[in-house]
Amino acid sequence: MATRKFAIAKQLGGKRVITNKGEEIGRLSDIQFDEHTGVLETFLVEPAEESKTAKNLPRTEDDFVAIPFKAVFAVSDVIVVDETLLK
């Protein structure tokens, strides 16, 4: 039986978000989820100024980069997102 690891959302705040190619997008600021189902929808990331990827991603009214949860590949010391799923 596979074991599942869970991270407490509070522990994720401020973690670096990078692509699977190693480019830093920014730091996690908040997480959006569906209130009825509890399904994670979007990671809101404070963009790194030098990130080319962040410049091409959708922004919120507060200027956060919106990363769909389906693009999240791994969460550990950093959050890794699959670059091909960001477009």
QUISULCOR-V212616 format. One record per residue. N is the residue number from 1. RES is the residue in one small letter. PHI is phi in radians with two decimals (* if undefined). PSI is psi in degrees with one decimal (999 if undefined). Layout:
n=(N N)
res=(RES RES)
phi=(PHI PHI)
psi=(PSI PSI)
//
This chain:
n=(1 2 3 4 5 6 7 8 9 10 11 12 13 14 15 16 17 18 19 20 21 22 23 24 25 26 27 28 29 30 31 32 33 34 35 36 37 38 39 40 41 42 43 44 45 46 47 48 49 50 51 52 53 54 55 56 57 58 59 60 61 62 63 64 65 66 67 68 69 70 71 72 73 74 75 76 77 78 79 80 81 82 83 84 85 86 87)
res=(m a t r k f a i a k q l g g k r v i t n k g e e i g r l s d i q f d e h t g v l e t f l v e p a e e s k t a k n l p r t e d d f v a i p f k a v f a v s d v i v v d e t l l k)
phi=(* -1.29 -1.62 -2.00 -1.92 -2.09 -2.03 -1.36 -0.93 -1.05 -1.30 -1.47 -0.97 1.54 -1.17 -1.19 -1.98 -2.23 -1.47 -1.20 -1.74 1.66 -1.43 -1.36 -1.61 2.82 -2.16 -1.12 -1.89 -2.74 -2.24 -1.84 -2.51 -1.30 -1.14 -1.46 -1.80 1.41 -1.30 -1.18 -2.02 -2.52 -1.74 -1.72 -2.09 -1.32 -1.24 -1.34 -1.03 -1.55 -1.37 -1.19 -1.12 -1.05 -1.14 -1.76 -1.75 -1.06 -2.06 -1.54 -1.05 -1.55 1.23 -1.50 -1.44 -1.70 -1.94 -1.13 -1.06 -1.05 -1.49 -1.26 -1.68 -2.73 -2.31 -2.63 -1.19 -2.29 -1.81 -1.85 -2.07 -1.39 -0.99 -1.22 -1.66 -1.52 -1.50)
psi=(132.3 142.0 148.3 139.3 139.5 144.3 137.7 130.5 -36.8 -33.2 -17.1 -25.4 130.8 -7.3 146.1 140.1 122.3 159.7 167.3 -6.9 2.4 1.7 131.7 128.9 -38.8 -151.9 139.3 128.9 -41.3 166.2 133.3 141.2 159.8 120.5 -26.9 -37.5 -20.9 5.7 129.7 136.0 -49.3 140.3 128.0 122.4 131.2 114.3 144.6 135.1 -35.0 1.5 116.0 -37.9 -45.4 -34.2 -23.5 4.7 155.6 147.5 154.0 175.9 -29.3 8.5 24.6 151.2 132.1 114.7 119.8 141.2 -30.1 -19.7 -11.9 120.9 -42.2 151.5 120.3 -119.2 -26.5 165.2 123.3 130.8 146.7 114.5 -35.3 -19.5 5.3 -17.5 999)
//
